[in-house]
């Protein structure tokens, strides 16, 4: 099951011409899909060749399925092609309803901080307006790795966060949100992906501002998302289910599909609301997709989303489920997750998951009933490629990035050294317990665990930079063990 096609037009392969989804399925002699009625439908090889001839003869350069259909090329001569094209353009809920596996993208904030485009601390996404080429490139790498959802780089893009604790607001929230939407759409159109506009928790909520004040912040962001015609909306990275409910209620007013993810573990949100109860509240607020993102590793996130699923089913409700965990091992975290670890954020590298860990995560999430599977902080494109490769049998194709990646290390068969060639097998990598190379490195850390949350003086919003006196008080508190 390969992406590369024998069909070529000048320099461009089929995958480049018609998008990785179409190109990969063309390569198969037949493909089973399901109609809206749930009945199987066989799509033959010659059908896709006919579609390809239409697409590749239409115009030179890059041509995607989405733009091809927007040109209204006549496909009535083959009803199966017409059906399949419509299938690929279903919205997120229709895709999930049909049993499709949706692969999310990875961690923009951490990836761009490492590349020099995001400042650690505020973690705000000015790069969408300030360095669009960097954001565009990362979108493209995730797309090539197999993601079919491009999330707008709008994490912490609310005005109250952009002005918090001395962060100089060089761009308005509207400018950042507009630029992020444009970049996500540009790249999504290159590979038939969906665009998701995202909002996240706010300093205003932590500072005990009113429900109306917090909702007004979300409203400013979603006004841009609606104007830019994103495909669906995500309320992500919420430590308190109450604030996530408020976000979902605002997002629902758009009429677009809504996903909501909390950054919680099995202990629940920071007020002690269980994962099951959190999920029920989010579904009742209007979220059709619920799940977990960030703060915890894949094992913990899958465990927590199972608890959410149990709660929703026990309440007699229905939802789809998603996971977008960290790319770090965090078995020693407490309720607030990896931000309590002493290594956060600059020394987390020894905890990074391997690509083989990611394949295990993808399979476990799928077996748990999760069909929207992606990543958050620490996830690089090769991690997303691992998810897409593991779930290729279910999706029916490999990502474009697999062209340069041998499954389970098979590319090592070409290595010069014989002992490295001997590693070109699945059982070697599945059984390997990687060493860190740090002889005095502990396997676990003791989380800081200050336990502060909404309303605490140390979390209150202020536009001014943290003063030296405030910092000294924090240093003293830390040295005294809180």
C-alpha positions as CSV (number, residue, x, y, z in Angstrom):
1,X,0.0,0.0,0.0
2,X,2.0,2.9,-1.3
3,X,1.3,6.5,-2.2
4,X,3.6,6.8,-5.2
5,X,1.7,6.3,-8.5
6,X,3.0,5.2,-11.9
7,X,0.9,8.0,-13.5
8,X,2.8,11.3,-14.0
9,X,2.3,14.6,-15.6
10,X,5.6,16.4,-16.1
11,X,7.2,16.7,-12.7
12,X,4.1,16.1,-10.6
13,X,2.9,12.7,-9.4
14,X,-0.7,11.8,-9.0
15,X,-0.4,12.4,-5.2
16,X,0.8,15.9,-5.9
17,X,-1.9,16.5,-8.5
18,X,-5.0,15.2,-6.8
19,X,-4.1,15.0,-3.2
20,X,-2.7,12.1,-1.1
21,X,-6.2,10.6,-0.4
22,X,-7.2,10.3,-4.0
23,X,-3.8,9.2,-5.3
24,X,-3.3,6.5,-2.7
25,X,-6.7,4.9,-3.3
26,X,-6.3,5.0,-7.1
27,X,-3.4,2.6,-6.6
28,X,-5.7,-0.1,-5.3
29,X,-7.5,-2.3,-7.7
30,X,-10.7,-1.8,-5.7
31,X,-11.8,0.0,-2.6
32,X,-14.6,-0.6,-0.2
33,X,-16.4,2.4,1.1
34,X,-19.8,2.8,2.8
35,X,-22.7,4.8,1.6
36,X,-24.8,6.9,3.9
37,X,-27.1,3.9,4.2
38,X,-24.2,1.9,5.5
39,X,-24.1,-0.5,2.5
40,X,-20.7,-1.4,1.1
41,X,-19.8,0.0,-2.4
42,X,-16.8,-1.3,-4.5
43,X,-14.9,1.5,-6.3
44,X,-12.9,0.0,-9.1
45,X,-9.4,1.0,-10.4
46,X,-10.7,2.3,-13.8
47,X,-13.1,4.6,-12.0
48,X,-10.3,6.5,-10.4
49,X,-8.3,6.6,-13.6
50,X,-11.3,8.2,-15.2
51,X,-11.4,10.7,-12.4
52,X,-7.7,11.3,-12.7
53,X,-7.9,12.0,-16.4
54,X,-10.5,14.7,-15.7
55,X,-8.4,16.2,-12.8
56,X,-5.0,16.2,-14.4
57,X,-6.2,17.6,-17.8
58,X,-7.9,20.5,-16.1
59,X,-5.0,22.8,-15.4
60,X,-1.3,22.7,-14.9
61,X,0.3,22.8,-11.5
62,X,-1.1,21.6,-8.2
63,X,-4.8,20.6,-8.3
64,X,-6.7,19.3,-5.3
65,X,-10.0,17.4,-5.2
66,X,-11.7,20.3,-3.4
67,X,-10.7,22.9,-6.1
68,X,-11.5,20.3,-8.8
69,X,-15.0,19.9,-7.6
70,X,-15.4,23.7,-7.2
71,X,-14.7,24.0,-10.9
72,X,-17.9,21.9,-11.5
73,X,-16.2,19.4,-13.9
74,X,-18.9,17.1,-15.3
75,X,-18.7,13.7,-13.5
76,X,-22.2,12.5,-14.3
77,X,-20.7,9.9,-16.6
78,X,-19.7,7.9,-13.6
79,X,-22.0,8.0,-10.6
80,X,-19.4,6.1,-8.4
81,X,-16.8,8.9,-9.0
82,X,-19.4,11.5,-8.1
83,X,-20.3,9.6,-4.9
84,X,-16.7,9.2,-3.9
85,X,-15.9,12.9,-4.5
86,X,-18.8,13.9,-2.3
87,X,-17.6,11.4,0.3
88,X,-14.3,13.1,0.6
89,X,-15.9,16.4,1.0
90,X,-18.2,15.4,3.9
91,X,-18.0,17.5,7.0
92,X,-16.3,16.2,10.1
93,X,-19.5,14.7,11.6
94,X,-20.4,12.9,8.3
95,X,-16.9,11.5,8.1
96,X,-17.0,10.2,11.7
97,X,-20.6,8.9,11.3
98,X,-19.3,6.9,8.3
99,X,-16.6,5.3,10.4
100,X,-13.7,7.3,8.8
101,X,-10.5,7.6,10.9
102,X,-9.6,11.3,11.1
103,X,-6.0,12.2,11.8
104,X,-5.3,15.5,13.6
105,X,-2.2,17.5,13.4
106,X,0.5,18.0,16.0
107,X,1.9,20.6,18.5
108,X,2.4,23.9,16.9
109,X,3.3,25.9,20.0
110,X,6.2,23.7,21.1
111,X,7.4,23.0,17.5
112,X,7.5,26.7,16.6
113,X,9.1,27.6,19.9
114,X,11.9,25.2,19.2
115,X,12.2,26.7,15.7
116,X,12.4,30.3,17.1
117,X,9.0,31.6,16.2
118,X,7.1,31.4,19.5
119,X,8.1,32.8,22.9
120,X,8.0,30.3,25.8
121,X,6.0,31.7,28.7
122,X,3.1,33.5,27.0
123,X,3.0,30.7,24.3
124,X,0.9,33.1,22.0
125,X,0.6,32.6,18.2
126,X,1.8,35.9,16.8
127,X,3.8,33.9,14.3
128,X,0.7,33.4,12.2
129,X,0.9,37.1,11.3
130,X,4.6,37.7,12.0
131,X,6.1,34.7,10.3
132,X,3.5,33.1,8.1
133,X,6.0,31.1,6.2
134,X,7.0,29.2,9.3
135,X,3.4,28.3,10.2
136,X,2.6,27.4,6.6
137,X,5.5,25.1,6.4
138,X,4.5,23.3,9.6
139,X,1.0,22.9,8.3
140,X,2.4,21.3,5.1
141,X,4.6,18.9,7.0
142,X,1.6,17.7,9.1
143,X,-0.5,17.4,5.9
144,X,2.2,15.3,4.2
145,X,2.5,13.2,7.4
146,X,-1.1,12.2,7.1
147,X,-3.2,14.8,8.9
148,X,-6.5,15.5,7.3
149,X,-7.5,18.3,9.8
150,X,-5.6,21.6,9.8
151,X,-6.2,23.4,13.1
152,X,-5.8,27.1,12.9
153,X,-2.8,28.3,14.9
154,X,-5.0,30.3,17.3
155,X,-4.1,28.7,20.6
156,X,-4.1,31.6,23.2
157,X,-5.1,34.0,20.4
158,X,-7.6,35.9,22.6
159,X,-7.0,39.6,23.3
160,X,-6.9,39.0,27.1
161,X,-4.1,36.5,26.7
162,X,-2.2,38.6,24.1
163,X,-2.0,41.4,26.7
164,X,-1.3,39.3,29.7
165,X,1.7,39.8,32.1
166,X,3.7,42.3,30.0
167,X,3.3,40.5,26.7
168,X,3.5,43.2,24.1
169,X,0.5,43.0,21.7
170,X,2.2,43.7,18.3
171,X,-0.8,42.2,16.5
172,X,-4.5,42.2,17.4
173,X,-6.4,39.1,18.1
174,X,-8.3,39.6,14.9
175,X,-5.2,40.0,12.8
176,X,-3.7,36.8,14.2
177,X,-7.0,34.8,13.9
178,X,-7.5,36.0,10.3
179,X,-3.9,35.1,9.3
180,X,-4.1,31.7,11.0
181,X,-7.4,30.9,9.2
182,X,-5.9,31.9,5.8
183,X,-2.8,29.7,6.3
184,X,-4.8,26.7,7.4
185,X,-7.1,27.0,4.5
186,X,-4.3,27.4,2.0
187,X,-2.6,24.2,3.1
188,X,-5.8,22.3,3.6
189,X,-6.8,22.9,0.0
190,X,-3.5,21.4,-1.1
191,X,-4.5,18.0,0.4
192,X,-8.3,17.8,0.8
193,X,-8.1,18.4,4.5
194,X,-10.7,20.1,6.8
195,X,-10.0,23.4,8.7
196,X,-10.8,23.6,12.4
197,X,-10.9,27.0,14.2
198,X,-9.8,26.7,17.8
199,X,-10.3,28.6,21.0
200,X,-8.8,27.8,24.4
201,X,-9.0,28.7,28.0
202,X,-8.6,32.4,29.0
203,X,-6.9,34.4,31.7
204,X,-10.3,36.1,32.2
205,X,-11.9,32.9,33.5
206,X,-9.0,32.3,35.8
207,X,-9.4,35.8,37.1
208,X,-13.1,35.2,37.9
209,X,-14.5,37.4,35.2
210,X,-18.2,36.9,34.5
211,X,-19.7,34.3,32.2
212,X,-20.7,37.1,29.8
213,X,-17.2,38.6,29.8
214,X,-15.6,35.2,29.0
215,X,-18.1,34.4,26.3
216,X,-17.5,37.7,24.7
217,X,-13.8,36.8,24.3
218,X,-14.8,33.5,22.5
219,X,-17.3,35.4,20.4
220,X,-14.6,37.7,19.0
221,X,-12.6,34.7,17.8
222,X,-15.4,32.8,16.3
223,X,-16.6,35.8,14.4
224,X,-13.4,35.6,12.5
225,X,-13.8,31.8,12.1
226,X,-17.2,32.2,10.6
227,X,-16.1,35.0,8.3
228,X,-13.2,32.7,7.1
229,X,-15.6,29.7,6.6
230,X,-13.7,27.2,8.7
231,X,-15.2,23.7,8.5
232,X,-15.7,23.1,12.2
233,X,-14.8,24.4,15.6
234,X,-12.7,23.1,18.5
235,X,-12.8,24.3,22.1
236,X,-9.5,22.8,23.4
237,X,-7.2,23.0,26.3
238,X,-9.6,23.6,29.2
239,X,-8.7,22.7,32.8
240,X,-12.2,23.6,34.0
241,X,-15.3,22.0,32.4
242,X,-17.4,25.1,33.3
243,X,-15.3,27.3,31.0
244,X,-15.4,24.7,28.3
245,X,-19.2,24.6,28.5
246,X,-19.3,28.3,28.0
247,X,-17.0,28.0,25.0
248,X,-19.2,25.3,23.5
249,X,-22.3,27.3,24.0
250,X,-20.8,30.2,22.0
251,X,-19.4,27.9,19.3
252,X,-22.8,26.3,18.8
253,X,-24.3,29.6,17.8
254,X,-22.5,29.3,14.5
255,X,-24.3,26.2,13.4
256,X,-20.9,24.5,12.7
257,X,-19.9,21.1,14.2
258,X,-18.2,21.5,17.6
259,X,-15.5,19.5,19.3
260,X,-14.4,20.1,22.9
261,X,-11.4,18.7,24.6
262,X,-10.2,19.1,28.2
263,X,-6.6,18.9,29.4
264,X,-7.5,16.6,32.3
265,X,-6.5,13.1,33.5
266,X,-8.4,10.4,35.3
267,X,-8.8,12.6,38.4
268,X,-11.0,15.0,36.4
269,X,-10.9,18.8,36.1
270,X,-9.3,21.1,38.6
271,X,-12.6,21.3,40.5
272,X,-12.7,17.5,40.8
273,X,-15.5,16.9,38.2
274,X,-15.0,13.4,36.9
275,X,-14.1,12.7,33.3
276,X,-17.4,11.0,32.7
277,X,-19.4,14.0,34.2
278,X,-17.3,16.4,32.2
279,X,-18.1,14.7,29.0
280,X,-21.8,14.6,29.7
281,X,-21.8,18.3,30.5
282,X,-20.0,19.1,27.2
283,X,-22.4,17.0,25.1
284,X,-25.4,18.6,26.8
285,X,-23.8,22.0,26.1
286,X,-23.8,21.1,22.4
287,X,-20.4,19.4,21.6
288,X,-20.7,16.5,19.1
289,X,-17.1,15.4,19.6
290,X,-15.5,15.3,23.0
291,X,-12.2,14.2,24.3
292,X,-8.8,15.0,25.8
293,X,-5.8,17.0,24.6
294,X,-2.4,18.0,26.1
295,X,-1.1,17.8,29.7
296,X,-0.8,14.0,29.7
297,X,0.8,11.2,27.7
298,X,-1.2,8.9,25.3
299,X,-1.7,6.1,27.8
300,X,-3.3,8.5,30.3
301,X,-5.4,10.3,27.6
302,X,-6.8,7.1,26.2
303,X,-7.6,5.9,29.7
304,X,-9.4,9.2,30.4
305,X,-11.3,9.3,27.2
306,X,-12.6,5.8,28.0
307,X,-14.0,7.2,31.2
308,X,-15.6,10.0,29.2
309,X,-17.1,7.5,26.8
310,X,-18.5,5.4,29.7
311,X,-20.1,8.5,31.2
312,X,-21.7,9.6,28.0
313,X,-23.1,6.1,27.3
314,X,-24.4,5.7,30.8
315,X,-26.3,9.0,30.4
316,X,-27.9,7.7,27.3
317,X,-26.2,10.3,25.1
318,X,-24.1,10.0,21.9
319,X,-20.9,11.6,20.8
320,X,-17.7,11.0,18.8
321,X,-14.4,10.9,20.6
322,X,-11.0,12.4,20.0
323,X,-7.5,12.3,21.7
324,X,-4.7,14.7,21.1
325,X,-2.2,13.9,23.9
326,X,1.4,15.0,24.6
327,X,4.3,13.4,22.9
328,X,6.0,12.9,26.3
329,X,5.9,10.1,28.8
330,X,4.2,11.5,31.9
331,X,3.4,8.6,34.4
332,X,4.6,10.8,37.3
333,X,2.2,13.7,36.7
334,X,-0.5,14.7,39.1
335,X,-3.8,16.4,38.3
336,X,-2.4,19.4,36.5
337,X,-0.3,17.3,34.2
338,X,3.1,18.0,32.7
339,X,3.2,21.7,33.6
340,X,3.9,20.5,37.2
341,X,6.9,18.5,36.2
342,X,10.2,20.2,37.0
343,X,11.4,19.6,33.4
344,X,8.6,21.7,32.0
345,X,9.1,23.3,29.5
346,X,12.8,23.2,28.6
347,X,14.1,19.8,29.6
348,X,11.3,17.5,28.4
349,X,13.3,15.8,25.6
350,X,14.3,12.7,27.6
351,X,10.6,11.9,27.8
352,X,9.8,12.1,24.1
353,X,7.8,9.2,22.7
354,X,9.3,7.2,19.7
355,X,7.5,6.7,16.5
356,X,6.8,3.1,17.6
357,X,5.2,4.4,20.8
358,X,3.0,6.5,18.6
359,X,1.9,3.5,16.6
360,X,0.9,1.7,19.8
361,X,-1.1,4.8,20.9
362,X,-2.9,5.0,17.6
363,X,-4.0,1.4,17.8
364,X,-5.1,1.7,21.5
365,X,-7.0,4.8,20.8
366,X,-8.7,3.2,17.8
367,X,-9.6,0.1,19.8
368,X,-11.1,2.3,22.5
369,X,-13.5,3.7,20.0
370,X,-11.7,7.0,19.2
371,X,-11.9,8.0,15.6
372,X,-10.4,11.5,15.7
373,X,-6.7,10.8,16.7
374,X,-4.0,13.4,16.7
375,X,-1.5,15.1,19.0
376,X,-0.6,18.2,20.9
377,X,2.6,19.5,22.5
378,X,5.7,17.7,21.4
379,X,4.1,16.0,18.4
380,X,6.2,16.5,15.4
381,X,5.2,15.5,11.8
382,X,7.0,12.1,12.1
383,X,4.8,11.3,15.1
384,X,1.7,12.1,13.0
385,X,3.0,9.9,10.2
386,X,3.3,7.0,12.7
387,X,-0.4,7.4,13.5
388,X,-1.3,7.4,9.9
389,X,0.9,4.4,9.1
390,X,-0.6,2.4,11.9
391,X,-4.1,3.1,10.8
392,X,-3.5,2.8,7.1
393,X,-5.4,-0.5,6.9
394,X,-8.5,1.2,8.3
395,X,-8.0,4.4,6.2
396,X,-7.1,2.6,3.0
397,X,-4.0,4.5,2.2
398,X,-0.6,5.6,3.5
399,X,0.3,9.3,3.9
400,X,2.5,11.0,1.3
401,X,5.3,11.2,3.9
402,X,5.6,7.4,3.9
403,X,7.2,7.6,0.5
404,X,10.5,8.2,2.3
405,X,9.8,6.0,5.3
406,X,10.1,2.2,5.4
407,X,7.4,0.6,7.6
408,X,8.9,-0.8,10.8
409,X,12.4,0.2,9.7
410,X,12.4,-1.6,6.4
411,X,14.5,1.1,4.9
412,X,17.4,-0.1,7.1
413,X,17.7,-3.1,4.7
414,X,19.7,-0.6,2.6
415,X,22.1,0.4,5.4
416,X,25.9,-0.1,5.0
417,X,26.4,-1.7,8.4
418,X,25.2,-5.3,8.8
419,X,24.1,-4.9,12.4
420,X,21.9,-2.0,11.4
421,X,20.4,-4.0,8.6
422,X,19.6,-6.6,11.2
423,X,17.2,-4.0,12.8
424,X,15.0,-3.9,9.8
425,X,12.2,-5.7,11.4
426,X,9.1,-5.0,13.5
427,X,9.8,-7.3,16.5
428,X,13.2,-5.5,17.1
429,X,11.5,-2.0,17.4
430,X,8.5,-3.3,19.3
431,X,10.6,-4.9,22.0
432,X,13.3,-2.2,22.3
433,X,13.4,-0.4,25.6
434,X,15.3,2.8,24.6
435,X,18.1,4.0,26.9
436,X,18.3,7.7,27.7
437,X,22.1,7.9,27.7
438,X,22.0,9.7,31.0
439,X,23.6,7.5,33.7
440,X,22.4,9.6,36.6
441,X,19.0,10.5,35.2
442,X,16.0,9.5,37.4
443,X,13.2,7.6,35.7
444,X,10.5,9.7,37.5
445,X,10.2,13.2,38.8
446,X,8.4,14.8,41.8
447,X,5.8,17.2,40.5
448,X,5.7,20.7,41.9
449,X,2.0,20.5,42.6
450,X,1.2,24.0,43.9
451,X,-2.4,23.2,43.5
452,X,-3.6,26.7,42.6
453,X,-6.5,27.2,40.3
454,X,-9.2,29.7,39.3
455,X,-9.4,32.7,41.7
456,X,-6.0,32.2,43.3
457,X,-4.0,35.5,43.5
458,X,-1.0,34.0,41.6
459,X,-3.3,33.3,38.6
460,X,-5.0,36.7,38.4
461,X,-4.7,38.5,35.0
462,X,-2.6,41.6,34.9
463,X,-1.5,43.5,31.8
464,X,1.7,44.6,33.5
465,X,4.8,42.5,33.4
466,X,5.5,40.3,36.5
467,X,7.4,42.6,38.9
468,X,10.7,41.7,40.6
469,X,8.9,41.7,44.0
470,X,6.3,39.2,42.6
471,X,9.1,37.0,41.2
472,X,11.0,37.1,44.5
473,X,7.9,35.9,46.3
474,X,7.5,33.0,43.9
475,X,11.2,32.1,44.2
476,X,10.9,32.1,48.0
477,X,7.7,30.0,47.8
478,X,9.4,27.5,45.5
479,X,12.5,27.2,47.7
480,X,10.4,26.5,50.7
481,X,8.5,23.6,49.0
482,X,5.4,25.8,48.5
